Each structure stands twice: as structure tokens, then as C-alpha cells.
Amino acid sequence: MAVDGPVVQVRGEAYREVPPELARFAVTATARDRDREATLTRLAERAAAVRVLLDGSGPAVARRETGDLRVRPETRRSGERVVAWHGSVTTTVTVTDFTALGELMLRLADQDQVEVAGPWWELRPDSPAHRAARHAAINDALLRAREYAEALGARVTSLIELADAGPADRPMFARAAFGGGGGAGGGPPELELDPQPQTVQAAVQARFTISDPVLG
């Protein structure tokens, strides 16, 4: 497309730190026994105990997904003789109520042969924070274009092209692991978790026409 008059090309950027909206963590129940059926039975019982705790957590748990079931034999170094069977099942839990997060993770970790890892803090894919960052990047591009134009004694007259040039947002996380084994009477201790701010970035490339500069 032919463009009449001078053109200024700029990059607009925006960087924000906002509170997370979701927290995810993983719960893994394990079992080991010389007998395969005994291993599977114990694994099913421990997975059921995890499910009962999650069922009783109320609206704090927004989503849960069972994504990794493993059953494998343990053999001697020489030969294929099976000396034990190992089983594990992992459930990923998504929480929106951060006030209940620490207590829930510790209650799960207090179960026999259960490991808890996480949390991973995130924003929702449709979070308003992404839209706000994109708007801020466009405003930054327009501001830069006007500053360049003013330095030349000109003004921005129209937009020629606007393109997204932003990097993908990278969720920040904090990871902790808890190995369950059955706590003493009185229940697990309290654990307070500090949500980590999430980085939201956006960038655009923009081209504007400007009026004739005053160079004299």
C-alpha cells in the first residue's frame, strides 16, 4: 500500500505484575509390595483417601484431573525375576481459594505414602490482565510515536499498521514437596503460602504517518 508523507515506526511495550488467580499442585499416591494384587489394592485405597479429602474441600477446589497412573515391576539386576511391584497415581488439583491452599496441601501430605508438590501460580487464560497489558502496549506505541513526531515539529496523523509482537507470558511458580506418612495426633501443622505475582507482558509494532517535519 502506497503511503504519502513521512512515516514513523515504533514498538510499544507493557509490563505488569499482577496477583495470581489460580494455584495448581500435584498429589501422588504410591504403593509397593511383593504381590501385584496387594500393590494395586493399596494404591486404590490411598487414591480413594485422596479423593475423599478433595471431595470434602468444598468450593476451594475448582478442578482436579487424574493424569498419570503407573504400575511397574521391580526385578533383580540379573534376570527377570520380579521381587516387588510399584504403583503410583497422580492427581493435579486447581485451587482458586488461596486461604485454604496450605491447609489442604498439608492434609493431603499427611496421608500414608502420599507426596504433594507445588504450588504453581497462574493466571486464567482469559484473565483481564492480558487485555489490560495489550491496551497499555498500544498506548505506549502511540505515545512514542507522538514524542518522535513532536521532536521533529510534526504530529501523528494516522495509523498505517499495528501488529502484535509480544512474548508469551510465563507463569511463575514456587515448588515444595511433602512426603506423607501419617501425622501424629492433632493433625498437620499450619502452612501459610505467599502467592507469587505473575508477570504479564505485551508488545506491539506500529507504523504511523506524520505531518511534514520542521527541520529548519
C-alpha positions as CSV (number, residue, x, y, z in Angstrom):
1,M,0.0,0.0,0.0
2,A,1.4,3.3,-1.0
3,V,1.8,5.8,1.8
4,D,2.0,9.6,1.2
5,G,4.2,11.5,3.6
6,P,6.8,10.6,6.3
7,V,6.3,7.5,8.4
8,V,7.4,6.7,11.9
9,Q,7.7,3.1,13.1
10,V,7.7,2.3,16.9
11,R,7.5,-0.6,19.3
12,G,5.1,-0.3,22.2
13,E,5.6,-2.4,25.3
14,A,3.8,-3.0,28.6
15,Y,5.0,-4.9,31.7
16,R,2.8,-5.6,34.7
17,E,3.0,-7.7,37.9
18,V,-0.5,-8.9,39.0
19,P,-1.7,-11.3,41.7
20,P,-2.2,-14.9,40.5
21,E,-5.7,-16.2,40.0
22,L,-5.1,-20.0,40.1
23,A,-2.8,-22.3,42.0
24,R,-2.1,-25.9,40.9
25,F,-0.4,-28.7,42.8
26,A,0.1,-32.4,42.2
27,V,-0.8,-35.2,44.6
28,T,0.8,-38.6,44.1
29,A,-0.2,-41.7,45.9
30,T,2.2,-44.7,45.8
31,A,2.3,-48.3,46.9
32,R,4.8,-51.1,46.9
33,D,4.5,-54.8,47.7
34,R,5.9,-58.1,46.5
35,D,2.4,-59.2,45.4
36,R,0.9,-57.3,42.4
37,E,-2.7,-57.6,43.7
38,A,-1.7,-56.2,47.1
39,T,0.1,-53.3,45.4
40,L,-2.9,-52.4,43.3
41,T,-5.3,-52.8,46.3
42,R,-3.2,-50.4,48.4
43,L,-2.8,-48.0,45.6
44,A,-6.6,-47.9,45.1
45,E,-7.2,-47.4,48.8
46,R,-4.7,-44.5,49.0
47,A,-6.1,-42.9,45.9
48,A,-9.6,-43.2,47.3
49,A,-8.4,-41.5,50.5
50,V,-7.1,-38.6,48.5
51,R,-10.3,-38.4,46.6
52,V,-12.3,-38.2,49.9
53,L,-10.2,-35.3,51.1
54,L,-10.7,-33.5,47.9
55,D,-14.4,-34.1,47.9
56,G,-14.6,-32.6,51.4
57,S,-12.6,-29.4,50.4
58,G,-15.7,-27.7,49.1
59,P,-15.5,-24.9,46.5
60,A,-11.8,-24.3,47.2
61,V,-11.0,-26.9,44.6
62,A,-12.0,-25.6,41.2
63,R,-10.8,-28.6,39.2
64,R,-8.9,-31.9,39.5
65,E,-7.5,-34.3,36.9
66,T,-6.0,-37.7,37.2
67,G,-3.2,-37.8,34.6
68,D,-0.5,-40.3,35.5
69,L,-1.1,-43.9,36.5
70,R,1.9,-46.2,36.7
71,V,2.4,-49.8,37.7
72,R,5.7,-51.4,37.1
73,P,7.7,-54.5,38.3
74,E,11.0,-54.3,40.2
75,T,13.4,-57.1,39.0
76,R,16.7,-58.3,40.2
77,R,19.8,-56.9,38.5
78,S,20.3,-60.3,36.7
79,G,17.3,-61.9,35.1
80,E,13.7,-61.1,35.0
81,R,12.5,-62.3,38.4
82,V,10.1,-59.9,39.9
83,V,10.8,-59.0,43.5
84,A,8.2,-56.3,44.0
85,W,5.6,-54.2,42.3
86,H,5.4,-50.4,42.4
87,G,2.3,-48.3,41.7
88,S,1.6,-44.6,41.6
89,V,-1.3,-42.4,40.6
90,T,-1.0,-38.6,40.3
91,T,-3.9,-36.0,40.5
92,T,-3.5,-32.4,39.5
93,V,-5.5,-30.1,41.6
94,T,-6.5,-26.5,40.7
95,V,-7.4,-24.2,43.6
96,T,-8.9,-20.7,43.5
97,D,-9.2,-20.1,47.3
98,F,-5.7,-19.4,48.4
99,T,-6.6,-19.1,52.1
100,A,-7.4,-22.9,52.1
101,L,-4.4,-23.9,49.9
102,G,-1.8,-24.5,52.6
103,E,-4.1,-26.4,54.9
104,L,-5.4,-28.6,52.0
105,M,-1.9,-29.5,50.8
106,L,-0.7,-30.4,54.3
107,R,-3.8,-32.6,54.9
108,L,-3.1,-34.5,51.7
109,A,0.6,-34.8,52.5
110,D,-0.4,-36.2,55.9
111,Q,-1.8,-39.3,54.3
112,D,0.2,-42.6,54.1
113,Q,2.5,-42.8,51.1
114,V,1.3,-39.6,49.5
115,E,3.5,-36.9,48.0
116,V,2.4,-33.3,47.3
117,A,4.3,-31.0,45.1
118,G,3.6,-27.4,44.2
119,P,2.0,-24.9,44.0
120,W,2.4,-23.4,40.6
121,W,0.8,-20.0,40.4
122,E,-1.0,-18.9,37.2
123,L,-3.5,-16.5,35.6
124,R,-6.6,-17.6,33.9
125,P,-6.2,-17.8,30.1
126,D,-8.9,-15.2,29.7
127,S,-7.7,-13.0,32.6
128,P,-8.5,-9.3,32.1
129,A,-4.8,-8.7,33.0
130,H,-3.8,-9.8,29.4
131,R,-6.2,-7.4,27.8
132,A,-5.1,-4.6,30.0
133,A,-1.4,-5.2,29.1
134,R,-2.2,-5.2,25.4
135,H,-4.1,-1.9,25.7
136,A,-1.2,-0.4,27.6
137,A,1.3,-1.6,24.9
138,I,-0.8,0.2,22.2
139,N,-0.9,3.4,24.3
140,D,2.8,3.2,24.7
141,A,3.3,2.9,21.0
142,L,1.1,5.9,20.3
143,L,2.9,7.9,23.0
144,R,6.3,7.1,21.5
145,A,5.1,8.0,18.0
146,R,3.9,11.4,19.3
147,E,7.2,12.0,21.0
148,Y,9.1,11.4,17.9
149,A,6.8,13.5,15.8
150,E,7.0,16.4,18.3
151,A,10.8,16.2,18.3
152,L,10.5,16.9,14.5
153,G,7.9,19.6,14.9
154,A,5.3,17.3,13.4
155,R,2.2,15.5,14.6
156,V,0.8,11.9,14.2
157,T,-1.9,11.9,11.5
158,S,-2.9,8.3,11.0
159,L,-2.2,4.6,11.8
160,I,-0.8,2.5,8.9
161,E,-0.2,-0.8,10.6
162,L,-0.4,-2.4,14.1
163,A,0.9,-5.9,14.8
164,D,1.3,-7.9,17.9
165,A,4.9,-8.6,18.8
166,G,4.7,-9.6,22.5
167,P,6.3,-12.6,24.0
168,A,4.2,-15.4,25.6
169,D,3.6,-14.9,29.3
170,R,5.5,-17.3,31.5
171,P,3.8,-18.5,34.7
172,M,5.9,-18.2,37.8
173,F,5.9,-20.9,40.4
174,A,7.1,-22.0,43.7
175,R,7.7,-25.7,44.3
176,A,7.6,-27.5,47.6
177,A,7.4,-31.3,48.1
178,F,5.8,-33.0,51.1
179,G,6.1,-36.7,51.7
180,G,3.2,-38.2,53.6
181,G,3.5,-40.9,56.2
182,G,0.7,-40.4,58.6
183,G,1.0,-37.5,61.1
184,A,0.8,-37.6,64.8
185,G,-2.4,-36.8,66.7
186,G,-3.5,-33.3,66.4
187,G,-3.3,-33.1,62.6
188,P,-0.8,-31.4,60.4
189,P,0.8,-28.0,61.2
190,E,-0.4,-24.8,59.6
191,L,1.3,-23.6,56.5
192,E,0.9,-20.1,55.1
193,L,1.8,-19.7,51.4
194,D,2.6,-16.4,49.7
195,P,1.2,-16.2,46.2
196,Q,3.8,-15.1,43.7
197,P,2.9,-12.1,41.5
198,Q,2.6,-13.1,37.8
199,T,4.4,-11.2,35.0
200,V,2.2,-10.0,32.2
201,Q,3.9,-8.6,29.1
202,A,2.7,-7.3,25.8
203,A,4.4,-5.6,22.8
204,V,3.2,-4.2,19.5
205,Q,4.8,-2.9,16.4
206,A,3.1,0.1,14.9
207,R,3.6,2.4,11.9
208,F,2.1,5.9,11.8
209,T,2.1,8.7,9.2
210,I,3.1,12.1,10.5
211,S,2.8,15.6,9.1
212,D,5.7,17.2,7.3
213,P,8.5,17.8,9.9
214,V,10.0,21.2,10.6
215,L,13.7,20.6,10.1
216,G,14.9,24.2,9.9
